[in-house]
Amino acid sequence: MTPEMSANIQYSFQKAGFLAFSPDPFATQELEEIDKIKVDFDDGGKTPSQRLRAVLFRLWQQEPEGYKVSNDHYIAHMEKIINHYKSKLEP
């Protein structure tokens, strides 16, 4: 393995990708097919629910509102959010 190949692998840690194996060198057509592969997911970010939980945690740190444990604060605020949207549903 060349130093450049090793550096590329190091750079790719913690990222999504594909590996292709072949006992023989890939033909041009095979390489073109591999280049066409696209992913339909985001490997670098938090989900919306993870982001909301993180924001509520930071809110608790700044204004604990009497809650000694962040999870109690989270549950109370999630209930408020859930009830807000439930009230918008048709019976």
C-alpha positions, -999 to +999 in steps of 0.1 A: +000+000+000+014+034-009+016+062+016-011+081-003-035+051-001-028+048+036-035+086+041-067+083+021-079+055+044-069+075+075-089+104+062-119+082+056-122+070+092-156+078+108-172+083+073-195+062+053-183+045+022-181+013+001-154-013-004-151-033-036-130-064-038-119-083-069-092-109-073-082-091-105-078-054-112-111-038-120-120-032-156-130+003-167-167-006-169-166-019-133-148+012-121-175+033-138-202+013-121-186+018-087-183+055-093-221+057-100-229+044-065-247+070-045-258+069-009-291+082+004-282+089+040-263+114+060-235+099+081-222+131+098-251+147+116-275+141+144-311+131+139-337+157+145-347+140+178-310+140+189-307+177+181-339+185+200-327+165+230-293+184+229-311+217+227-333+209+257-303+198+276-286+231+270-318+249+280-318+229+312-282+239+319-290+276+314-324+276+331-331+244+351-366+256+360-364+237+393-354+204+378-324+188+394-320+161+367-319+170+330-340+140+321-369+152+342-367+186+324-365+167+290-396+147+298-416+177+309-408+197+278-414+167+255-449+164+271-456+200+264-445+196+228-465+164+224-496+179+239-492+210+217-493+189+185-519+165+198-542+195+203-540+202+166-552+167+156-588+162+145-609+141+169 
